[in-house]
Amino acid sequence: MTMVNDIDARGTQHCETTALGVLLRHQGLDLSEPMLFGLGSGLSFLYWDSKNLDFPFLGGRVKPFDLTRSLAARLGLELLVQETTSPRRAWENVVAPIDAGHPVGLQLDSYHLDYFASKVHFGGHVVAMYGYDDHDAYLVDTDQQGGAVSTSLTSLARARAARGPMTAKHRSFTLTAPRNLPSPQSRIVPAITACADAFLNPPIANLGHRGIEKAGKLVRTWLQRTDNPQRDLPQAALLMEKAGTGGALFRHLYRDFLAECTQLLDSSHLRTGHGLYAEAATLWTEVAALIARAGETGTTQCLVQAGNLLDALSRIEREAMQALSCLGSKTPNTPRRVGHDSLTSETSLP
């Protein structure tokens, strides 16, 4: 058995930030999950429907691995990404750093992992791997999936070789923190304003605040969009609340990130954004509940109510991001007098 020593195998709520937390804590950088999500400008929105989809998809984050790339660039981390079509080479790319004492991030299709009870294909799943033996790989996944878990080497190979939406070619990656790592506090404003700019100026109507507005119109038709509303609508609601989102389609995570930031920067724009995202998080949970109830009861009125809430959410989140975009203005944001340890707590502020 080969294991990386001193692994802090805390599973958290979202798969990508869980893996990033494992890799960065091993480098001595311990940031809360909301801080990782926020510094990586992870929040977004996507409404997607097409002929090859059985049912519309609602996404609340940026594309898989974009968060990792953004976080690494913003903090000056060395991100080494390896991809290959060769299963043999893919395995070598993983065991080399582990043999050298470093955990590795993997992007794969969670459908094939032994410990996943829900067998749904998702090619954008991310885990941290920290050990292996002749039969199994030892991983860290989200709390929901068990935290420190194991899966057979054959299942891991299938998961990494999978092809389809959001998959990558046996992608593995490592992170290295430089000695002169910039203060994470100094990177808060660029992270927030980049996220706000993308959200406020989406290239197509399916994204950002425009996407939420579009979802508000189309969700009202969802009972006619499926032959099995009892399955598809509750499943959509479950993905919004439970499938690694941290609740409320990632709005809980972003709310908590902004709350943590208000303890570090004295800014009225930041406080406004936090207050609006606290409101938005509650409404997203209500939307999910209404969608689930519509599927269970076949009641169109539930979807009308969900559409009305989504209309309100489009306005609330647009206002929040407009306020947060002002963090990049010439008006200074005064740092609060706090120690570096305040950025390293795994306890999210309310």
Secondary structure, 3 states (H helix, E strand, C coil): CEECCCCCCCCCCCHHHHHHHHHHHHCCCCCCHHHHHHHCCCEEEEEECCCCCCCCEEEEECCCCHHHHHHHHHHCCEEEEECCCCHHHHHHHHHHHHHCCCCEEEEECHHHCCCCCCCCCCCCEEEEEEEECCCEEEEECCHHHCCEEEEEHHHHHHHHHCCCCCCCCCCEEEEECCCCCCCHHHHHHHHHHHHHHHHHCCCCCCEHHHHHHHHHHHHHHHHHHCCCHHHHHHHHHHHHHCCCCCCHHHHHHHHHHHHHHHCCEECHHHHHHHHHHHHHHHHHHHHHHHHHHHHHHCCHHHHHHHHHHHHHHHHHHHHHHHHHHHHHCCCCCEECCCCHHHHCCCCCCC
